[in-house]
Amino acid sequence: MKVFNIVFCFLFVLFAGLQYNDPDPYVWVPIYLYSAVLCGYAAAGKFYFKAYLLGIAVYLVYASYKLVDQNGVIDWITQHNAENLAETMKATKPWIEETREFFGLFICIGVLAINYFVGKRKLKA
């Protein structure tokens, strides 16, 4: 788990750094840095369960919004035939940006959930 958390800590810091040209970096830099900090703590063997649950809850609410937003994931699937999201790095269409953000949130949720459950298991042992 230590390597897992070191890798994701590094990736989340990298993701946060790549937000400088995003239309809303003030939202995404804290999202990725929050996950990075929690991964850093987990790599050091420190687990903050309430912080994981808070992050997961906030990210789930925001992901739900990204799912049903006018240019969100449902729009991407139904109106744009699940167009390739990785064709270019520049998000030239709004549904590409919104859908990528949705999946970014789910990466954060997944990592925080893994740390939550693994940490709980370690606490019991």
N, CA, C and O atoms as a DFTB+ gen file, in Angstrom:
500 C
 N C O
     1  1       0.818      -1.205       0.000
     2  2       0.000       0.000       0.000
     3  2       0.856       1.262       0.000
     4  3       0.430       2.314      -0.476
     5  1       2.058       1.146       0.535
     6  2       2.919       2.320       0.586
     7  2       3.247       2.808      -0.827
     8  3       3.179       4.005      -1.108
     9  1       3.600       1.881      -1.706
    10  2       3.933       2.256      -3.090
    11  2       2.703       2.832      -3.787
    12  3       2.809       3.830      -4.501
    13  1       1.544       2.218      -3.589
    14  2       0.287       2.705      -4.149
    15  2       0.075       4.167      -3.774
    16  3      -0.243       4.992      -4.631
    17  1       0.248       4.486      -2.502
    18  2       0.002       5.846      -2.023
    19  2       1.070       6.830      -2.471
    20  3       0.761       7.992      -2.734
    21  1       2.307       6.398      -2.563
    22  2       3.362       7.276      -3.077
    23  2       3.087       7.620      -4.535
    24  3       3.221       8.772      -4.947
    25  1       2.701       6.612      -5.312
    26  2       2.404       6.840      -6.729
    27  2       1.225       7.804      -6.874
    28  3       1.298       8.755      -7.653
    29  1       0.152       7.572      -6.138
    30  2      -1.022       8.443      -6.274
    31  2      -0.775       9.823      -5.668
    32  3      -1.334      10.806      -6.154
    33  1       0.028       9.922      -4.644
    34  2       0.390      11.238      -4.114
    35  2       1.092      12.036      -5.210
    36  3       0.753      13.193      -5.461
    37  1       2.059      11.417      -5.851
    38  2       2.786      12.069      -6.947
    39  2       1.838      12.433      -8.082
    40  3       1.884      13.554      -8.589
    41  1       0.976      11.496      -8.487
    42  2       0.050      11.760      -9.593
    43  2      -0.913      12.897      -9.268
    44  3      -1.170      13.752     -10.115
    45  1      -1.443      12.915      -8.059
    46  2      -2.388      13.977      -7.699
    47  2      -1.711      15.344      -7.656
    48  3      -2.317      16.346      -8.035
    49  1      -0.467      15.395      -7.201
    50  2       0.273      16.663      -7.238
    51  2       0.492      17.077      -8.694
    52  3       0.350      18.251      -9.036
    53  1       0.834      16.120      -9.542
    54  2       1.001      16.395     -10.971
    55  2      -0.307      16.891     -11.581
    56  3      -0.315      17.875     -12.320
    57  1      -1.414      16.211     -11.273
    58  2      -2.729      16.630     -11.785
    59  2      -3.054      18.055     -11.334
    60  3      -3.564      18.856     -12.117
    61  1      -2.759      18.367     -10.077
    62  2      -3.021      19.711      -9.557
    63  2      -2.192      20.736     -10.330
    64  3      -2.685      21.812     -10.669
    65  1      -0.950      20.401     -10.603
    66  2      -0.090      21.310     -11.349
    67  2      -0.560      21.535     -12.774
    68  3      -0.356      22.612     -13.336
    69  1      -1.184      20.535     -13.358
    70  2      -1.667      20.659     -14.731
    71  2      -2.947      21.487     -14.836
    72  3      -3.420      21.756     -15.940
    73  1      -3.499      21.888     -13.715
    74  2      -4.744      22.658     -13.720
    75  2      -4.533      24.148     -13.977
    76  3      -5.500      24.906     -14.043
    77  1      -3.282      24.572     -14.123
    78  2      -3.013      26.006     -14.293
    79  2      -3.729      26.600     -15.499
    80  3      -4.068      27.783     -15.486
    81  1      -3.965      25.815     -16.533
    82  2      -4.648      26.343     -17.724
    83  2      -6.120      25.948     -17.771
    84  3      -6.786      26.150     -18.786
    85  1      -6.623      25.394     -16.690
    86  2      -8.023      24.984     -16.623
    87  2      -8.896      26.224     -16.387
    88  3      -8.447      27.187     -15.765
    89  1     -10.136      26.203     -16.880
    90  2     -11.015      27.361     -16.635
    91  2     -11.327      27.586     -15.153
    92  3     -11.658      28.703     -14.754
    93  1     -11.225      26.543     -14.343
    94  2     -11.549      26.672     -12.916
    95  2     -10.489      25.994     -12.030
    96  3     -10.796      25.043     -11.311
    97  1      -9.252      26.482     -12.084
    98  2      -8.199      25.850     -11.276
    99  2      -8.441      25.985      -9.775
   100  3      -7.965      25.159      -8.996
   101  1      -9.172      27.014      -9.365
   102  2      -9.473      27.221      -7.949
   103  2     -10.342      26.097      -7.380
   104  3     -10.414      25.932      -6.162
   105  1     -10.993      25.332      -8.236
   106  2     -11.766      24.160      -7.804
   107  2     -10.891      22.915      -7.842
   108  3     -10.876      22.133      -6.891
   109  1     -10.166      22.730      -8.934
   110  2      -9.473      21.470      -9.166
   111  2      -8.144      21.330      -8.457
   112  3      -7.768      20.218      -8.087
   113  1      -7.428      22.402      -8.256
   114  2      -6.171      22.296      -7.517
   115  2      -6.436      21.798      -6.087
   116  3      -5.765      20.865      -5.647
   117  1      -7.390      22.386      -5.347
   118  2      -7.670      21.845      -4.002
   119  2      -8.178      20.400      -4.011
   120  3      -7.843      19.624      -3.117
   121  1      -8.978      20.035      -5.009
   122  2      -9.486      18.660      -5.078
   123  2      -8.320      17.686      -5.171
   124  3      -8.254      16.719      -4.412
   125  1      -7.403      17.938      -6.097
   126  2      -6.286      17.016      -6.274
   127  2      -5.284      17.094      -5.121
   128  3      -4.721      16.073      -4.729
   129  1      -5.057      18.277      -4.578
   130  2      -4.105      18.391      -3.469
   131  2      -4.642      17.739      -2.194
   132  3      -3.874      17.178      -1.412
   133  1      -5.950      17.813      -1.984
   134  2      -6.564      17.136      -0.828
   135  2      -6.299      15.633      -0.911
   136  3      -5.903      15.005       0.072
   137  1      -6.520      15.073      -2.085
   138  2      -6.268      13.639      -2.280
   139  2      -4.786      13.325      -2.140
   140  3      -4.422      12.294      -1.575
   141  1      -3.917      14.213      -2.656
   142  2      -2.471      13.997      -2.565
   143  2      -2.009      13.975      -1.105
   144  3      -1.227      13.111      -0.708
   145  1      -2.494      14.920      -0.323
   146  2      -2.099      14.987       1.091
   147  2      -2.535      13.726       1.824
   148  3      -1.761      13.167       2.602
   149  1      -3.760      13.271       1.588
   150  2      -4.233      12.067       2.262
   151  2      -3.447      10.835       1.826
   152  3      -3.214       9.937       2.634
   153  1      -3.039      10.782       0.570
   154  2      -2.189       9.679       0.109
   155  2      -0.806       9.755       0.758
   156  3      -0.223       8.729       1.111
   157  1      -0.292      10.956       0.910
   158  2       0.993      11.126       1.580
   159  2       0.948      10.637       3.020
   160  3       1.855       9.944       3.483
   161  1      -0.107      11.003       3.714
   162  2      -0.269      10.515       5.082
   163  2      -0.412       8.991       5.113
   164  3       0.184       8.329       5.962
   165  1      -1.192       8.442       4.201
   166  2      -1.384       6.988       4.173
   167  2      -0.066       6.278       3.877
   168  3       0.196       5.210       4.431
   169  1       0.764       6.857       3.012
   170  2       2.073       6.268       2.717
   171  2       2.944       6.243       3.970
   172  3       3.789       5.364       4.135
   173  1       2.726       7.221       4.850
   174  2       3.465       7.283       6.114
   175  2       2.800       6.445       7.209
   176  3       3.269       6.421       8.347
   177  1       1.708       5.758       6.862
   178  2       1.029       4.897       7.820
   179  2       0.002       5.600       8.678
   180  3      -0.452       5.050       9.681
   181  1      -0.373       6.820       8.294
   182  2      -1.363       7.579       9.056
   183  2      -2.656       7.654       8.239
   184  3      -2.662       8.108       7.094
   185  1      -3.740       7.200       8.854
   186  2      -5.022       7.154       8.156
   187  2      -6.015       8.071       8.867
   188  3      -6.188       7.993      10.083
   189  1      -6.654       8.928       8.100
   190  2      -7.628       9.879       8.632
   191  2      -9.005       9.565       8.040
   192  3      -9.384      10.073       6.985
   193  1      -9.729       8.720       8.749
   194  2     -10.971       8.152       8.217
   195  2     -12.049       9.204       7.969
   196  3     -12.750       9.145       6.959
   197  1     -12.187      10.151       8.869
   198  2     -13.189      11.201       8.653
   199  2     -12.826      12.052       7.443
   200  3     -13.712      12.492       6.711
   201  1     -11.553      12.286       7.226
   202  2     -11.116      13.056       6.059
   203  2     -11.407      12.296       4.769
   204  3     -11.788      12.896       3.765
   205  1     -11.227      10.973       4.797
   206  2     -11.561      10.170       3.604
   207  2     -13.058      10.280       3.308
   208  3     -13.464      10.506       2.168
   209  1     -13.867      10.116       4.353
   210  2     -15.318      10.158       4.157
   211  2     -15.776      11.536       3.685
   212  3     -16.665      11.639       2.839
   213  1     -15.178      12.587       4.225
   214  2     -15.521      13.936       3.782
   215  2     -15.175      14.112       2.301
   216  3     -15.997      14.599       1.525
   217  1     -13.977      13.721       1.915
   218  2     -13.574      13.821       0.520
   219  2     -14.473      13.021      -0.398
   220  3     -14.912      13.515      -1.436
   221  1     -14.744      11.795      -0.017
   222  2     -15.610      10.937      -0.834
   223  2     -16.993      11.569      -0.984
   224  3     -17.547      11.599      -2.083
   225  1     -17.547      12.069       0.107
   226  2     -18.885      12.674       0.059
   227  2     -18.909      13.901      -0.847
   228  3     -19.794      14.032      -1.693
   229  1     -17.947      14.794      -0.673
   230  2     -17.906      16.012      -1.497
   231  2     -17.702      15.642      -2.964
   232  3     -18.370      16.189      -3.842
   233  1     -16.787      14.722      -3.230
   234  2     -16.505      14.335      -4.613
   235  2     -17.707      13.634      -5.249
   236  3     -17.967      13.812      -6.439
   237  1     -18.438      12.842      -4.468
   238  2     -19.635      12.183      -5.012
   239  2     -20.713      13.191      -5.379
   240  3     -21.368      13.055      -6.412
   241  1     -20.896      14.198      -4.540
   242  2     -21.885      15.241      -4.847
   243  2     -21.486      15.975      -6.122
   244  3     -22.316      16.199      -7.003
   245  1     -20.223      16.343      -6.215
   246  2     -19.757      17.072      -7.400
   247  2     -19.810      16.179      -8.647
   248  3     -20.149      16.653      -9.731
   249  1     -19.481      14.903      -8.498
   250  2     -19.555      13.971      -9.622
   251  2     -21.005      13.794     -10.080
   252  3     -21.268      13.662     -11.275
   253  1     -21.932      13.790      -9.143
   254  2     -23.348      13.687      -9.507
   255  2     -23.768      14.875     -10.348
   256  3     -24.513      14.729     -11.317
   257  1     -23.286      16.054      -9.973
   258  2     -23.564      17.253     -10.758
   259  2     -22.964      17.119     -12.164
   260  3     -23.621      17.434     -13.156
   261  1     -21.716      16.650     -12.240
   262  2     -21.046      16.481     -13.539
   263  2     -21.756      15.432     -14.397
   264  3     -21.685      15.484     -15.625
   265  1     -22.420      14.507     -13.772
   266  2     -23.149      13.469     -14.497
   267  2     -24.353      14.046     -15.224
   268  3     -24.602      13.701     -16.379
   269  1     -25.103      14.921     -14.561
   270  2     -26.369      15.410     -15.118
   271  2     -26.297      16.832     -15.650
   272  3     -27.293      17.348     -16.156
   273  1     -25.146      17.471     -15.547
   274  2     -24.963      18.833     -16.049
   275  2     -25.326      18.904     -17.535
   276  3     -25.308      17.889     -18.232
   277  1     -25.651      20.099     -18.011
   278  2     -26.036      20.296     -19.415
   279  2     -24.998      19.713     -20.375
   280  3     -25.366      19.139     -21.399
   281  1     -23.727      19.849     -20.065
   282  2     -22.665      19.288     -20.891
   283  2     -21.957      18.143     -20.180
   284  3     -20.772      17.900     -20.411
   285  1     -22.671      17.452     -19.330
   286  2     -22.073      16.407     -18.503
   287  2     -21.977      15.062     -19.188
   288  3     -22.088      14.948     -20.409
   289  1     -21.768      14.052     -18.373
   290  2     -21.517      12.703     -18.861
   291  2     -22.716      12.145     -19.626
   292  3     -22.550      11.522     -20.675
   293  1     -23.907      12.364     -19.110
   294  2     -25.094      11.843     -19.809
   295  2     -25.221      12.496     -21.180
   296  3     -25.555      11.828     -22.159
   297  1     -24.959      13.786     -21.253
   298  2     -24.980      14.497     -22.539
   299  2     -23.915      13.931     -23.475
   300  3     -24.179      13.720     -24.659
   301  1     -22.723      13.685     -22.956
   302  2     -21.627      13.111     -23.746
   303  2     -22.026      11.759     -24.333
   304  3     -21.719      11.464     -25.488
   305  1     -22.708      10.941     -23.537
   306  2     -23.111       9.603     -24.003
   307  2     -24.276       9.682     -24.977
   308  3     -24.242       9.057     -26.037
   309  1     -25.306      10.445     -24.628
   310  2     -26.533      10.431     -25.431
   311  2     -26.487      11.337     -26.652
   312  3     -26.980      10.959     -27.715
   313  1     -25.909      12.515     -26.524
   314  2     -25.928      13.485     -27.617
   315  2     -24.674      13.443     -28.494
   316  3     -24.703      13.875     -29.647
   317  1     -23.587      12.928     -27.949
   318  2     -22.312      12.983     -28.668
   319  2     -21.697      11.601     -28.857
   320  3     -20.509      11.480     -29.156
   321  1     -22.503      10.571     -28.682
   322  2     -22.108       9.185     -28.947
   323  2     -20.799       8.787     -28.275
   324  3     -19.977       8.091     -28.872
   325  1     -20.610       9.223     -27.048
   326  2     -19.414       8.892     -26.264
   327  2     -18.142       9.144     -27.070
   328  3     -17.259       8.292     -27.175
   329  1     -18.089      10.341     -27.629
   330  2     -16.940      10.765     -28.443
   331  2     -15.626      10.558     -27.683
   332  3     -15.586      10.686     -26.459
   333  1     -14.568      10.242     -28.403
   334  2     -13.258      10.000     -27.826
   335  2     -12.815      11.188     -26.964
   336  3     -12.764      12.322     -27.439
   337  1     -12.499      10.919     -25.705
   338  2     -12.096      11.975     -24.775
   339  2     -10.596      12.245     -24.819
   340  3     -10.132      13.280     -24.341
   341  1      -9.848      11.322     -25.385
   342  2      -8.393      11.426     -25.366
   343  2      -7.799      11.724     -26.741
   344  3      -6.592      11.589     -26.944
   345  1      -8.628      12.119     -27.657
   346  2      -8.150      12.400     -29.018
   347  2      -7.088      13.494     -29.009
   348  3      -6.055      13.373     -29.668
   349  1      -7.345      14.551     -28.266
   350  2      -6.358      15.618     -28.081
   351  2      -6.338      15.985     -26.605
   352  3      -7.285      15.704     -25.869
   353  1      -5.269      16.604     -26.190
   354  2      -5.188      17.019     -24.787
   355  2      -6.045      18.256     -24.527
   356  3      -6.504      18.456     -23.403
   357  1      -6.266      19.074     -25.525
   358  2      -7.073      20.277     -25.360
   359  2      -8.551      19.899     -25.459
   360  3      -8.980      19.281     -26.433
   361  1      -9.306      20.271     -24.462
   362  2     -10.745      19.990     -24.452
   363  2     -11.440      21.069     -25.271
   364  3     -11.746      22.145     -24.758
   365  1     -11.688      20.782     -26.534
   366  2     -12.267      21.781     -27.433
   367  2     -13.775      21.875     -27.320
   368  3     -14.375      22.828     -27.817
   369  1     -14.388      20.909     -26.681
   370  2     -15.839      20.898     -26.529
   371  2     -16.172      20.787     -25.046
   372  3     -15.476      20.087     -24.309
   373  1     -17.223      21.463     -24.598
   374  2     -17.500      21.498     -23.157
   375  2     -17.794      20.123     -22.554
   376  3     -17.439      19.880     -21.400
   377  1     -18.423      19.232     -23.288
   378  2     -18.744      17.921     -22.720
   379  2     -17.481      17.084     -22.518
   380  3     -17.469      16.189     -21.673
   381  1     -16.428      17.356     -23.272
   382  2     -15.173      16.643     -23.061
   383  2     -14.569      17.063     -21.723
   384  3     -14.148      16.210     -20.941
   385  1     -14.524      18.343     -21.458
   386  2     -13.985      18.862     -20.192
   387  2     -14.793      18.335     -19.004
   388  3     -14.221      17.867     -18.019
   389  1     -16.112      18.411     -19.100
   390  2     -16.967      17.974     -17.989
   391  2     -16.817      16.478     -17.731
   392  3     -16.777      16.051     -16.577
   393  1     -16.736      15.685     -18.782
   394  2     -16.623      14.236     -18.627
   395  2     -15.261      13.857     -18.072
   396  3     -15.163      12.968     -17.226
   397  1     -14.229      14.506     -18.527
   398  2     -12.888      14.252     -17.962
   399  2     -12.869      14.595     -16.480
   400  3     -12.290      13.859     -15.682
   401  1     -13.488      15.691     -16.109
   402  2     -13.544      16.073     -14.699
   403  2     -14.307      15.031     -13.884
   404  3     -13.921      14.717     -12.758
   405  1     -15.380      14.499     -14.445
   406  2     -16.148      13.444     -13.784
   407  2     -15.253      12.242     -13.474
   408  3     -15.262      11.721     -12.359
   409  1     -14.487      11.814     -14.469
   410  2     -13.618      10.655     -14.260
   411  2     -12.468      10.976     -13.308
   412  3     -12.016      10.098     -12.573
   413  1     -11.993      12.215     -13.310
   414  2     -10.986      12.630     -12.333
   415  2     -11.508      12.513     -10.915
   416  3     -10.796      12.071     -10.013
   417  1     -12.751      12.911     -10.724
   418  2     -13.373      12.776      -9.405
   419  2     -13.473      11.314      -8.992
   420  3     -13.256      10.979      -7.827
   421  1     -13.799      10.450      -9.936
   422  2     -13.926       9.041      -9.583
   423  2     -12.586       8.386      -9.299
   424  3     -12.526       7.424      -8.534
   425  1     -11.518       8.880      -9.893
   426  2     -10.192       8.395      -9.515
   427  2      -9.918       8.776      -8.064
   428  3      -9.455       7.950      -7.278
   429  1     -10.202      10.017      -7.713
   430  2     -10.016      10.469      -6.326
   431  2     -10.874       9.663      -5.364
   432  3     -10.398       9.232      -4.314
   433  1     -12.132       9.459      -5.717
   434  2     -13.040       8.681      -4.859
   435  2     -12.514       7.274      -4.667
   436  3     -12.499       6.761      -3.548
   437  1     -12.084       6.648      -5.745
   438  2     -11.571       5.276      -5.663
   439  2     -10.360       5.165      -4.757
   440  3     -10.284       4.260      -3.926
   441  1      -9.419       6.073      -4.912
   442  2      -8.209       6.037      -4.098
   443  2      -8.536       6.289      -2.626
   444  3      -8.025       5.594      -1.749
   445  1      -9.384       7.279      -2.356
   446  2      -9.762       7.545      -0.964
   447  2     -10.524       6.374      -0.360
   448  3     -10.326       6.052       0.812
   449  1     -11.381       5.741      -1.130
   450  2     -12.131       4.587      -0.626
   451  2     -11.197       3.412      -0.331
   452  3     -11.351       2.732       0.683
   453  1     -10.239       3.178      -1.209
   454  2      -9.262       2.100      -0.961
   455  2      -8.509       2.383       0.335
   456  3      -8.357       1.491       1.170
   457  1      -8.039       3.613       0.508
   458  2      -7.310       3.951       1.737
   459  2      -8.194       3.827       2.969
   460  3      -7.733       3.395       4.026
   461  1      -9.450       4.202       2.838
   462  2     -10.374       4.082       3.961
   463  2     -10.500       2.617       4.394
   464  3     -10.333       2.300       5.572
   465  1     -10.793       1.735       3.449
   466  2     -11.026       0.333       3.800
   467  2      -9.747      -0.395       4.213
   468  3      -9.771      -1.209       5.136
   469  1      -8.648      -0.113       3.549
   470  2      -7.379      -0.736       3.935
   471  2      -6.949      -0.224       5.311
   472  3      -6.467      -0.996       6.140
   473  1      -7.122       1.060       5.550
   474  2      -6.774       1.623       6.862
   475  2      -7.604       1.019       7.976
   476  3      -7.086       0.711       9.049
   477  1      -8.897       0.849       7.722
   478  2      -9.775       0.232       8.733
   479  2      -9.330      -1.203       9.021
   480  3      -9.328      -1.642      10.171
   481  1      -8.954      -1.925       7.965
   482  2      -8.506      -3.313       8.141
   483  2      -7.210      -3.355       8.933
   484  3      -7.044      -4.223       9.790
   485  1      -6.287      -2.436       8.669
   486  2      -5.030      -2.378       9.413
   487  2      -5.277      -2.017      10.868
   488  3      -4.592      -2.519      11.760
   489  1      -6.250      -1.150      11.112
   490  2      -6.575      -0.744      12.469
   491  2      -7.092      -1.928      13.292
   492  3      -6.791      -2.043      14.480
   493  1      -7.872      -2.809      12.650
   494  2      -8.393      -3.983      13.338
   495  2      -7.314      -5.017      13.623
   496  3      -7.393      -5.755      14.605
   497  1      -6.316      -5.064      12.766
   498  2      -5.260      -6.098      12.903
   499  2      -4.264      -5.811      13.985
   500  3      -3.340      -6.595      14.197
